[in-house]
Amino acid sequence: MLAKIFIKLFLLLTVFKVHAQHDYVIIKGKVMSGDHTVPFASVFVKNGSHGTTTNVKGIYELKLVKADQYIITVSSQGFRTISKTIQYTDQQVIDLDFTLIEDALGLDEVVVSATRNRVERKNTPVIVSTLKPRLLTATQSISLADGLNYAPGVRVETNCQNCGFTQVRLNGLDGGYTQILVNSRPIFSSLLGVYGLEQIPTNIIERVEVVRSGGSALFGSNAIAGTVNVITKDPILNTWEIGTNFSLVNGEVPDRNITFNTSVVADDLTSGVTVFGAYRNREEFDANDDGFTELVELRNTTIGAKAFVKPTERSRVSVNLNAIREYRRGGDRLFLSPQFTDITEELDHDTFIGGADYELISTDESVKFSIYTSVSHTDRDSFYGGLGGSRTRQDSILANNSFGTTKDLALVSGTQLTKAFKNNDILTVGAEYQLTHTEDQIPGYNRLIDQNVNSIGAYAQYEWKPNEKFTTLLGARLDNVAVDGDYSIGGIRRGVDISQTAFSPRLTLSYLLSKELKFRGGYARGFRAPQAFNEELHVSSVGGEPQFVILSEALNTEYSNAYTGSFNYSKTTGLLQLDFLLEGFYTTLEDPFTLVSTGAVLENGSILEEVRNGSGAQVYGTNFEFGVSPNPKWQFQLGGSYQKTAYDEPQLLFETDGTAGESDITIDEFVRVPDLYGYLNASWIPGESFNIDVTGVYTGEMTVPRVISDTGFLQLNEVNSFFDANIKLESHVDFNENFMITFTGGVKNIFNSYQDDFETGPARDSDYIYGPGAPRTFFIGVKFGKLH
């Protein structure tokens, strides 16, 4: 009897086992790219909830319930997404390998700046341009400032010979209109906006995402022109590398750069850390042999780390830390103490940037919750001034008191919840608190900026997808901004004490006209509260005297309305990738902040400029981008902008102080904004051992103000166009999978397209600088380590 029961139980278990075997199928295989495996690639069932990742050897395994058909999709950043279909089969184990092709044009890459959620760039309802390490390397970009020009509508300009102040313009608008983010957080303060573009080395950058026009609904104020989101490198692979570059500016002035990166990731992908650093030492450059710099002496040391840990399968904690120490000095006789020179601008920055994030994903992956905090803090010692070509007792006393200090703090904390619905709609809501405090003082000039800005914001966004072709993005942000500022110079004092609430709506529509052609259109409202921006924290010199900026009395909030429309054609056929973008934009400004040269000279000899509300203005034009990659060996991209600017009424630029022979100067359009500017980059990659990159930036004709040193009178100069072309050769030697060497060499600004009418002497207008940032420069470099 017992034997019969045992036999029946055995048969029952056997039948159950066979039945279970027939209910499931195991799909496994390897993901490759050329001769290399692709670790940590995502492998998942299309339109399903099952997925996994490849291990360090590129191997994956999926256990799925049997079905009539599976569509298995593989994606990995930097590669094209690929899918394969499997029909029903009696096999219990199916071997399925994938070979990925490089995503040369970035059509399948994932971005976060469009909707504050991860989404493939080609599917975003908002246009996102990206700059990746491959392009930053091809352009021999040492810092963020060098590489930003290679996106439509983006232009980086240098604004001072004495200190090297740079700013980024989106769609022709000044730097204060652009929100610069670090890892999606707005901690790039107004002070960092003065010199920070050169303080972020490219070896720490994973990618840069640019959203043009109207990002205020998601990221708060100061995003009227758009956002530039700098994403630093995550620990993904076990790698290490050390590199060095040596450049000769104008064939004579050395610029030395050393970088290192290393990452360690756990085998089970539950934790990882990456550590990076950079050191740069550039000597000063004098273009016209007058004894005064056009390129400043620069020493920069950056170290940082980024780490994550996954306490559970569906949660993640990440932290990032960056420490920057930078010294820069320009003017004349840099070997002397600054107070004994004719003109010196000397700045010593000590900056810390850090942040922490916690993410939690629900079991069905439909809800994502995050809480975050980020901070930046800068201590700056400065000197603005000198003897101005004179040697009087009064000049010496003033020079000895031209030292200043700055303390700058930016903090943001917030939380965000994202809910994905079964119909593919996505709801995103969040709230955040932002604080900035800036105290900038130079006692010798009785100069003070003491500013606190507190902002509490809440935002909501709904992404409605009624079908696969149509998407509507409806969002809004409500901000309460309180500004408490005290601004004084030379006995003139101004104050701002406001608290206001601003509502910033945003509407975007996208429609897939065909499989390859997409239309996008949108509207966004933005604002800037009265406060000191990067232009006010920078000091220039004219006539041997410092030139300061102060806010006018009763400065009103500036508002904007931004309209965009675009057509984007993208096609992938076999090895061919093709991408074409044509975008139109129209932005109106209400009560725009404008900088007016007053012609006034203070008792201490310094010159005064004033920020005032100007008449309404419009900025409109088109951005275009064309990219083609017939195969992974060849890549070509061309992009640029054609735009116009106009004030509703003639705008005062220079206000005379009554000097005989002088009169007020007004303008009808923005200065320092060319109608046409753009870029190109082309790459030939015949194999893994060698490649050639040709890149270039074109800057069209524009109007540049110049202060006449002898009289302080302002004149408008029409300057010619520039084409800054570069070539870079790169060779790779792979000894084994753990050790490789890369050699580089080339020339930047091959045709030496460079400004040739710099002002000379101690009385020069240091802001009269335009065109490419440096003359012809030769460079060589070497990098070694585990680079793949």
C-alpha positions in Angstrom: 0.0 0.0 0.0 2.8 2.4 0.9 4.6 1.5 -2.3 1.6 2.3 -4.4 1.2 5.7 -2.7 4.9 6.4 -3.3 4.7 5.5 -7.0 1.6 7.7 -7.5 3.3 10.6 -5.7 6.4 10.1 -7.9 4.4 10.1 -11.1 2.5 13.2 -9.9 5.8 15.1 -9.2 7.2 14.0 -12.6 4.1 15.2 -14.4 4.2 18.5 -12.5 7.9 18.9 -13.3 7.3 18.2 -17.0 4.4 20.6 -17.0 6.5 23.2 -15.3 9.2 22.8 -17.8 6.8 23.3 -20.6 5.4 26.5 -19.0 8.7 28.3 -19.0 11.5 29.0 -21.4 15.0 30.2 -20.7 16.5 32.7 -23.2 20.3 33.3 -22.8 23.2 34.6 -24.7 26.0 37.1 -25.1 25.9 40.8 -26.1 28.9 41.9 -28.2 30.2 45.0 -30.0 32.9 44.0 -32.4 35.4 41.9 -30.6 34.3 43.2 -27.2 31.6 42.2 -24.8 29.1 44.7 -23.6 28.7 44.5 -19.8 25.6 45.8 -17.9 23.5 46.2 -21.1 19.7 46.1 -20.5 17.9 43.0 -21.9 14.2 43.1 -21.7 10.9 42.0 -23.3 9.5 44.8 -25.4 6.2 46.1 -24.0 6.6 43.7 -21.0 7.8 43.9 -17.4 10.6 41.2 -17.5 14.2 42.2 -18.0 17.7 41.8 -16.8 21.2 43.1 -17.4 24.3 41.4 -18.8 27.1 40.6 -16.4 30.7 41.8 -16.6 31.3 39.3 -19.4 28.3 40.4 -21.4 26.2 37.3 -20.7 22.6 37.4 -19.8 19.8 34.9 -18.9 16.0 35.5 -19.0 13.4 33.1 -17.6 10.0 33.8 -19.2 6.5 32.3 -19.3 5.9 30.6 -22.6 4.1 32.7 -25.2 3.4 32.7 -28.9 6.0 35.4 -29.5 8.7 37.3 -27.7 10.4 40.5 -28.8 13.7 40.7 -27.0 15.3 44.2 -26.9 18.8 45.1 -25.9 19.9 48.7 -25.1 23.1 50.2 -23.8 24.2 53.8 -23.6 26.4 54.6 -26.7 24.9 51.8 -28.8 21.9 51.5 -31.0 18.9 49.7 -29.5 18.3 46.4 -31.2 15.4 43.9 -31.0 14.9 40.3 -32.2 11.7 38.3 -32.4 11.3 34.7 -31.3 8.3 32.6 -32.3 6.8 29.9 -30.1 9.0 26.8 -29.8 9.1 23.6 -27.8 12.7 24.3 -26.8 13.3 24.8 -23.1 16.5 26.8 -23.6 17.0 29.3 -26.5 20.4 30.7 -27.3 20.1 34.3 -28.6 23.2 36.5 -29.1 23.2 40.2 -30.0 25.8 42.3 -31.8 25.4 46.1 -31.0 26.4 48.9 -33.3 27.7 52.2 -32.1 25.1 54.9 -31.9 27.2 57.5 -33.7 24.6 60.3 -33.7 23.1 59.5 -30.3 19.6 58.8 -31.6 19.0 56.0 -29.0 20.7 57.6 -26.0 18.8 58.3 -22.8 18.5 61.8 -21.5 16.9 63.3 -18.4 16.7 67.1 -19.0 13.6 67.1 -21.2 11.0 65.8 -18.7 13.1 65.2 -15.5 12.7 61.5 -16.2 14.9 59.1 -18.2 13.7 58.8 -21.8 15.3 58.1 -25.1 16.3 61.3 -26.8 14.5 60.5 -30.1 11.2 60.0 -28.1 11.3 63.2 -26.0 8.6 65.7 -26.6 11.2 68.4 -26.1 14.4 68.7 -28.2 17.5 67.8 -26.3 21.0 68.3 -27.8 23.8 66.3 -26.2 27.5 66.6 -26.0 29.3 63.3 -25.3 32.9 62.5 -24.3 33.6 61.4 -27.8 33.0 64.9 -29.1 34.7 66.6 -26.2 37.8 64.5 -26.9 37.6 65.1 -30.7 37.6 68.9 -30.1 40.5 68.7 -27.6 38.2 70.3 -25.0 40.0 70.6 -21.6 37.1 72.3 -19.8 33.4 72.6 -20.3 33.8 76.1 -21.8 35.8 74.6 -24.7 33.1 72.1 -25.8 29.8 73.9 -25.4 30.0 75.6 -28.8 29.2 72.2 -30.5 25.4 72.3 -30.1 22.8 74.4 -32.0 22.0 77.8 -30.5 24.9 77.6 -28.1 27.8 80.0 -28.0 30.5 80.5 -25.4 32.2 83.9 -25.4 35.1 85.4 -23.4 34.3 88.8 -21.9 37.5 90.0 -20.2 41.2 90.1 -21.0 42.2 90.5 -17.4 40.4 87.6 -15.8 39.1 85.4 -18.6 35.4 85.7 -17.6 33.3 83.4 -19.9 29.6 83.0 -20.3 27.3 80.7 -22.3 24.6 82.2 -24.5 21.6 80.2 -25.6 19.7 81.6 -28.6 21.6 84.9 -28.2 20.6 85.7 -24.6 23.2 86.6 -21.9 24.5 84.0 -19.5 22.1 85.1 -16.7 19.2 83.7 -18.8 20.6 80.2 -18.8 20.2 77.7 -15.9 23.3 75.6 -15.6 22.7 72.4 -13.7 25.2 69.9 -12.2 23.7 66.4 -12.2 20.2 68.0 -12.8 20.5 70.3 -9.7 20.6 74.1 -10.0 23.6 74.7 -7.7 25.7 76.6 -10.4 25.3 80.0 -8.7 25.8 83.4 -10.2 29.4 83.5 -8.9 30.2 80.1 -10.4 28.7 81.4 -13.7 31.5 83.9 -13.9 34.4 81.4 -14.1 32.8 78.0 -13.5 32.7 77.0 -17.2 36.5 76.7 -17.1 36.5 75.1 -13.7 34.8 71.9 -14.8 37.2 69.6 -16.6 35.9 67.4 -19.4 37.3 64.1 -18.0 34.7 64.1 -15.3 31.8 64.7 -17.7 29.6 61.8 -18.9 27.5 64.0 -21.1 26.1 67.5 -21.4 22.4 67.9 -22.2 21.1 71.2 -23.6 17.5 72.2 -23.7 16.9 75.4 -25.5 14.1 77.9 -24.6 11.6 77.8 -21.7 12.9 75.4 -19.2 11.4 77.4 -16.3 8.4 75.2 -15.8 10.7 72.4 -14.5 13.8 74.0 -13.2 12.7 77.3 -11.8 13.7 80.9 -12.5 16.7 81.9 -14.7 16.0 79.3 -17.4 14.4 81.7 -19.9 17.0 80.8 -22.6 17.1 77.1 -21.5 19.2 74.7 -19.4 22.7 73.2 -19.7 22.8 70.0 -17.6 26.3 68.7 -16.8 26.1 65.0 -16.0 29.3 63.7 -14.3 30.5 60.2 -14.8 28.9 57.2 -13.0 30.7 54.1 -11.9 29.7 51.6 -14.6 32.8 49.5 -15.4 36.0 48.5 -13.6 38.4 50.9 -15.4 41.3 53.2 -14.8 43.2 55.7 -16.9 45.8 58.4 -16.6 46.3 61.0 -19.2 48.3 64.2 -20.0 48.1 66.9 -22.6 50.7 69.5 -23.5 49.7 72.5 -25.6 51.6 75.5 -27.0 49.4 78.6 -27.4 50.5 80.5 -30.4 53.4 78.0 -30.6 55.0 79.6 -27.5 52.9 79.6 -24.3 52.6 76.2 -22.5 49.3 74.8 -21.3 49.8 71.6 -19.3 47.0 69.3 -18.3 47.0 66.0 -16.3 43.9 63.8 -15.6 43.0 60.5 -14.0 39.8 58.4 -13.6 39.2 55.1 -11.9 36.0 53.1 -11.2 35.3 50.0 -9.2 31.9 48.3 -9.5 30.7 45.2 -7.5 30.1 42.0 -9.5 26.4 42.0 -8.4 26.1 45.7 -9.4 24.9 46.7 -6.0 27.6 49.3 -5.4 30.2 51.2 -7.2 32.5 54.2 -6.9 34.4 56.4 -9.4 37.2 58.8 -8.5 38.5 61.5 -10.8 40.9 64.4 -10.9 42.5 67.0 -13.1 45.3 69.5 -12.9 45.8 72.4 -15.4 48.6 74.9 -15.5 48.5 77.5 -18.3 50.9 80.5 -18.5 49.7 83.9 -19.6 49.6 85.0 -23.2 50.1 88.5 -24.6 48.8 88.8 -28.1 50.1 92.2 -29.1 53.3 92.5 -27.0 52.1 95.4 -24.9 52.9 93.7 -21.6 49.2 93.0 -20.8 47.5 89.6 -21.0 44.9 88.5 -23.5 44.9 85.0 -21.9 45.3 84.8 -18.1 47.6 82.7 -16.1 45.5 79.8 -14.9 46.1 77.0 -12.4 43.2 74.6 -11.6 43.1 71.5 -9.5 39.9 69.4 -9.4 39.2 66.1 -7.5 36.0 64.3 -7.1 34.1 61.1 -6.6 30.7 59.6 -7.3 29.3 56.5 -5.7 26.2 54.5 -5.3 24.8 51.6 -3.2 21.6 49.7 -3.7 20.3 48.7 -0.3 17.6 46.6 -2.0 16.8 45.6 -5.6 14.5 48.6 -6.1 16.3 51.3 -4.1 19.5 53.3 -4.7 21.5 55.8 -2.7 24.1 58.0 -4.6 26.5 60.7 -3.6 28.8 63.0 -5.5 31.6 65.2 -4.3 33.8 67.7 -6.1 36.5 70.0 -4.8 37.9 72.7 -7.1 40.9 75.0 -6.4 41.6 77.6 -9.0 43.9 80.5 -9.3 43.9 83.0 -12.2 45.6 86.3 -12.8 45.8 88.7 -15.7 47.0 92.2 -16.4 50.7 93.2 -16.5 53.9 92.2 -14.7 52.5 89.1 -13.1 55.8 88.5 -11.2 55.0 91.5 -8.9 52.5 91.7 -6.1 49.2 93.0 -7.7 49.2 96.3 -5.9 52.5 97.3 -7.6 51.2 96.7 -11.1 49.3 99.0 -13.5 46.4 96.6 -13.8 45.8 93.3 -12.2 42.8 91.0 -11.7 43.7 88.1 -9.4 41.3 85.5 -8.2 41.7 82.5 -5.9 38.7 80.2 -5.8 38.1 77.4 -3.3 34.9 75.6 -4.3 33.0 72.5 -3.0 30.1 70.9 -4.9 28.3 67.9 -3.5 25.0 66.1 -3.4 23.1 63.0 -2.3 20.0 61.3 -3.8 17.8 58.5 -2.7 15.6 56.7 -5.2 12.9 54.1 -4.6 11.0 52.2 -7.3 7.8 50.2 -6.7 7.5 46.5 -7.3 5.7 46.9 -10.6 8.1 49.8 -11.6 5.2 52.2 -12.1 6.1 54.5 -9.3 9.5 56.2 -8.7 10.1 58.3 -5.7 13.3 60.4 -5.1 14.5 62.8 -2.5 17.7 64.8 -3.0 19.9 67.6 -1.7 22.9 69.4 -3.4 25.1 72.2 -2.3 27.9 74.4 -3.7 30.1 76.7 -1.6 32.9 79.0 -2.9 35.4 81.1 -1.0 37.1 83.7 -3.3 40.0 86.0 -2.6 40.3 88.7 -5.3 42.2 91.8 -6.3 40.8 94.3 -8.9 42.9 97.4 -9.6 46.4 98.7 -9.7 48.2 101.9 -10.3 46.5 102.5 -13.6 49.7 103.8 -15.2 50.2 106.4 -12.5 52.3 106.5 -9.4 50.6 109.1 -7.2 50.2 108.6 -3.5 46.4 108.4 -3.9 46.8 105.6 -6.5 49.1 103.7 -4.3 46.7 103.9 -1.3 43.8 102.8 -3.4 45.8 99.9 -5.0 46.8 98.6 -1.5 43.1 98.5 -0.6 41.8 96.8 -3.8 41.8 93.3 -2.2 38.4 91.7 -1.8 36.7 88.6 -0.5 33.6 86.6 -1.6 31.6 83.9 0.0 29.0 82.2 -2.0 26.5 79.4 -1.0 23.9 77.6 -3.1 21.6 74.9 -1.7 18.8 73.0 -3.2 16.7 70.2 -1.6 13.6 68.6 -3.0 11.5 65.5 -3.7 10.0 64.1 -6.8 7.3 61.4 -7.5 6.8 59.9 -11.0 3.8 57.7 -11.7 3.5 55.7 -15.0 0.1 54.5 -16.0 -0.9 51.5 -18.0 -1.8 53.6 -21.0 1.8 55.0 -21.0 0.8 58.3 -19.5 3.3 59.7 -17.0 2.6 62.1 -14.1 5.5 63.9 -12.4 5.1 66.1 -9.3 7.7 67.6 -7.1 8.7 70.4 -4.7 12.1 71.9 -3.9 13.7 74.6 -1.8 16.5 76.8 -3.1 18.8 79.1 -1.2 21.6 81.3 -2.4 23.7 83.6 -0.3 26.4 85.8 -1.8 28.6 88.3 0.0 31.1 90.1 -2.2 33.1 93.0 -0.8 36.1 95.2 -1.8 36.6 97.7 1.1 38.9 100.0 -0.8 36.2 100.8 -3.3 33.4 100.7 -0.7 32.0 97.9 -2.8 29.4 95.4 -1.4 27.0 92.8 -2.7 25.2 91.1 0.1 22.3 89.1 -1.3 20.0 86.3 -0.1 17.6 84.6 -2.4 15.1 82.0 -1.0 12.8 80.2 -3.3 10.2 77.6 -2.6 8.8 75.9 -5.7 6.3 73.2 -6.6 5.8 71.7 -10.1 3.5 69.2 -11.8 3.7 67.7 -15.3 1.5 65.3 -17.1 2.6 63.5 -20.2 -0.4 62.4 -22.2 0.0 59.7 -24.9 -3.4 58.9 -26.4 -1.6 56.9 -29.1 1.9 56.0 -30.3 2.1 59.1 -32.6 0.8 61.9 -30.4 2.2 63.2 -27.1 1.2 66.2 -25.0 3.3 67.6 -22.2 1.5 69.9 -19.9 3.3 71.3 -16.9 3.5 74.2 -14.6 5.7 75.5 -11.8 4.8 77.8 -8.9 7.6 79.7 -7.3 7.7 82.0 -4.3 11.0 84.0 -4.5 12.2 86.3 -1.8 15.2 88.5 -2.6 16.9 90.5 0.2 19.9 92.4 -1.3 22.1 95.2 -0.4 24.3 96.7 -3.2 26.7 99.6 -2.8 29.7 101.1 -4.6 31.6 104.3 -3.9 28.9 105.7 -1.6 26.0 104.8 -3.9 23.7 102.3 -2.2 20.7 100.3 -3.6 18.6 97.7 -2.0 16.1 95.0 -3.0 13.6 93.5 -0.6 10.9 91.7 -2.5 8.8 88.6 -2.1 6.8 87.5 -5.1 5.0 84.4 -6.5 5.4 83.5 -10.2 3.5 81.0 -12.2 5.3 79.4 -15.1 3.2 77.2 -17.4 4.6 75.0 -20.1 2.8 73.2 -23.0 4.5 70.9 -25.5 3.1 68.9 -28.4 4.8 66.3 -30.5 3.4 64.3 -33.3 5.0 61.5 -35.3 4.1 62.4 -38.9 5.8 59.2 -40.1 8.2 56.6 -38.7 11.1 59.0 -39.4 9.6 62.5 -39.2 8.4 64.1 -35.9 6.9 67.6 -35.3 7.4 69.3 -31.9 5.9 72.6 -30.8 5.7 74.4 -27.5 5.2 77.4 -25.3 6.8 78.3 -21.9 6.6 81.2 -19.6 9.7 82.3 -17.6 10.9 85.0 -15.2 13.9 86.5 -13.5 13.6 88.3 -10.2 15.7 91.4 -9.5 19.0 90.2 -8.2 22.7 90.2 -9.0 23.7 87.8 -11.8 27.1 86.8 -13.0 27.7 90.1 -14.9 27.3 92.1 -11.7 29.9 89.8 -9.9 32.5 90.5 -12.5 34.7 93.6 -12.5 36.4 94.9 -15.6 38.7 97.8 -16.2 38.6 100.9 -18.4 41.0 103.8 -18.5 43.1 102.1 -15.8 40.2 102.1 -13.4 37.8 99.3 -12.2 34.3 99.3 -13.8 31.6 98.2 -11.4 27.9 97.3 -12.0 25.1 98.3 -9.7 21.3 97.5 -9.7 19.0 100.5 -10.4 16.4 101.6 -8.0 12.9 99.9 -8.3 14.1 97.2 -10.7 11.1 95.2 -11.9 10.9 91.4 -12.4 11.7 90.3 -16.0 9.2 87.9 -17.7 9.5 86.0 -20.9 7.3 84.1 -23.4 9.0 81.5 -25.5 7.5 79.7 -28.5 9.2 76.9 -30.4 8.4 74.6 -33.4 10.5 72.0 -35.0 10.7 69.1 -37.5 13.1 66.3 -36.8 13.9 63.6 -39.4 15.7 60.5 -38.1 16.4 57.3 -40.0 18.4 54.2 -39.3 18.8 51.7 -42.2 21.4 49.0 -41.8 24.6 50.8 -40.9 23.3 54.2 -42.0 22.2 56.8 -39.5 20.7 60.1 -40.6 19.4 62.9 -38.5 18.1 66.4 -39.5 16.6 69.0 -37.2 15.0 72.4 -38.2 13.8 74.4 -35.2 12.2 77.8 -35.1 12.1 79.9 -31.9 10.5 83.2 -30.9 11.0 84.7 -27.4 9.6 88.0 -26.1 11.1 89.7 -23.0 9.1 92.0 -20.8 11.1 94.6 -18.8 14.4 93.0 -19.7 17.4 93.7 -17.6 19.8 95.8 -19.6 23.3 97.1 -18.8 23.8 100.9 -19.3 27.2 102.6 -19.2 26.4 105.7 -17.3 29.6 107.7 -18.1 29.7 108.5 -14.4 33.0 108.4 -12.5 32.9 107.9 -8.8 35.1 109.8 -6.2 37.5 106.9 -6.0 38.0 107.0 -9.8 36.0 103.8 -10.6 33.5 103.8 -13.5 29.8 102.9 -13.0 27.4 100.8 -15.1 23.8 100.3 -14.1 21.3 97.5 -14.6 17.9 98.9 -15.6 14.7 97.6 -17.0 14.8 98.2 -20.8 12.0 98.3 -23.3 10.5 95.0 -24.5 12.6 92.9 -26.8 12.3 89.9 -29.1 14.7 87.2 -30.1 13.8 85.0 -33.0 15.4 82.7 -35.5 16.1 79.1 -36.5 18.5 76.4 -35.3 19.5 73.6 -37.6 21.5 70.4 -37.3 22.4 67.8 -39.8 24.1 64.5 -39.0 25.0 61.5 -41.1 26.9 58.3 -40.3 27.0 55.9 -43.3 28.8 53.4 -41.1 30.7 53.4 -37.9 33.8 54.5 -39.7 32.4 57.9 -40.8 30.6 60.5 -38.9 29.6 64.1 -39.9 27.6 66.8 -38.1 26.8 70.3 -39.1 24.7 72.7 -37.0 24.1 76.4 -36.4 21.8 79.3 -35.8 20.4 82.2 -37.8 18.7 84.7 -35.6 17.7 88.3 -35.1 17.2 90.4 -32.0 15.2 93.6 -31.7 14.1 96.1 -29.0 10.5 97.4 -29.1 12.0 100.9 -28.7 15.6 102.2 -29.0 17.5 101.0 -26.0 19.9 103.3 -24.1 23.4 101.7 -24.0 25.5 104.7 -23.0 24.3 107.7 -21.0 26.6 110.8 -21.3 27.6 112.7 -18.2 27.3 116.0 -20.2 30.8 116.1 -21.6 31.0 118.3 -24.6 30.9 116.5 -27.9 29.3 113.4 -26.4 25.7 112.2 -26.8 23.7 109.2 -25.6 24.0 106.0 -27.6 21.0 103.8 -28.3 20.7 100.5 -30.0 17.9 98.7 -31.8 19.3 95.2 -31.4 21.4 93.2 -28.9 25.2 93.7 -29.0 27.7 90.8 -29.1 25.2 88.6 -30.8 26.0 87.5 -34.4 23.2 86.8 -36.8 24.8 83.5 -37.9 27.0 81.1 -36.0 27.5 77.4 -36.0 29.8 74.4 -35.9 30.9 71.2 -37.7 32.6 68.0 -36.7 33.7 65.1 -38.9 35.4 61.8 -37.9 37.1 59.1 -39.8 37.5 55.9 -37.7 39.0 53.2 -40.0 39.6 50.9 -37.1 40.1 50.7 -33.4 43.8 51.7 -33.7 43.4 55.1 -35.5 41.0 57.9 -36.1 41.0 61.6 -37.4 38.7 64.3 -36.2 38.1 67.7 -38.0 36.0 70.2 -36.1 35.3 73.9 -36.3 33.2 76.8 -34.9 32.0 79.7 -37.1 31.1 83.1 -35.5 29.5 85.6 -37.8 29.8 89.4 -37.9 28.5 91.3 -34.8 28.4 94.6 -33.0 30.8 94.9 -30.1 30.9 97.9 -27.7 34.2 99.5 -27.0 35.0 102.2 -24.4 37.5 104.8 -25.6 40.2 104.8 -23.0 41.0 108.5 -23.1 37.5 109.9 -22.8 35.3 107.0 -21.4 33.0 107.5 -24.4 31.4 104.4 -25.8 31.5 103.5 -29.5 30.0 100.5 -31.4 32.4 98.5 -33.6 31.3 96.1 -36.4 33.7 93.1 -36.2 34.4 90.5 -38.9 33.5 86.8 -38.8 35.8 84.0 -37.5 36.2 80.4 -38.4 38.1 78.4 -35.7 39.1 75.0 -37.3 40.8 72.1 -35.5 42.3 68.8 -36.5 43.2 65.9 -34.2 44.9 62.6 -34.9 44.5 59.7 -32.4 46.2 56.3 -32.3 45.4 53.4 -30.0 47.7 50.5 -28.9 46.0 47.6 -27.1 48.5 45.4 -25.2 45.8 43.4 -23.4 42.3 43.9 -22.1 43.7 45.6 -19.0 46.3 47.9 -20.5 46.0 50.2 -23.5 47.7 53.4 -24.7 46.3 56.3 -26.7 48.4 58.9 -28.4 47.0 62.2 -29.7 48.3 65.3 -31.5 47.0 68.1 -33.6 46.3 71.8 -34.1 43.5 74.0 -32.7 42.5 77.2 -34.7 44.5 76.0 -37.7 44.0 79.3 -39.6 44.8 81.5 -36.6 41.5 83.2 -36.9 41.9 85.5 -33.9 41.1 89.1 -32.9 43.8 91.6 -34.1 42.6 94.9 -32.7 43.1 94.4 -28.9 43.4 97.6 -27.0 46.8 98.3 -25.5 48.3 99.6 -22.3 47.0 100.1 -18.8 44.1 102.3 -19.9 42.6 99.7 -22.2 38.9 98.5 -22.2 39.4 94.9 -20.9 35.9 93.9 -22.0 36.8 94.6 -25.7 37.5 91.0 -26.5 35.6 88.8 -28.9 36.0 85.9 -31.3 37.8 82.6 -30.6 39.2 82.2 -27.1 42.8 81.4 -28.2 45.1 81.7 -31.3 46.6 78.8 -33.2 47.6 76.1 -30.6 49.6 72.9 -31.1 49.0 70.0 -28.8 50.1 66.4 -28.0 48.8 63.9 -25.5 49.0 60.4 -24.1 46.6 58.4 -22.1 47.1 54.9 -20.7 45.1 52.4 -18.6 42.1 50.1 -18.9 40.1 52.4 -21.3 37.3 50.2 -22.5 
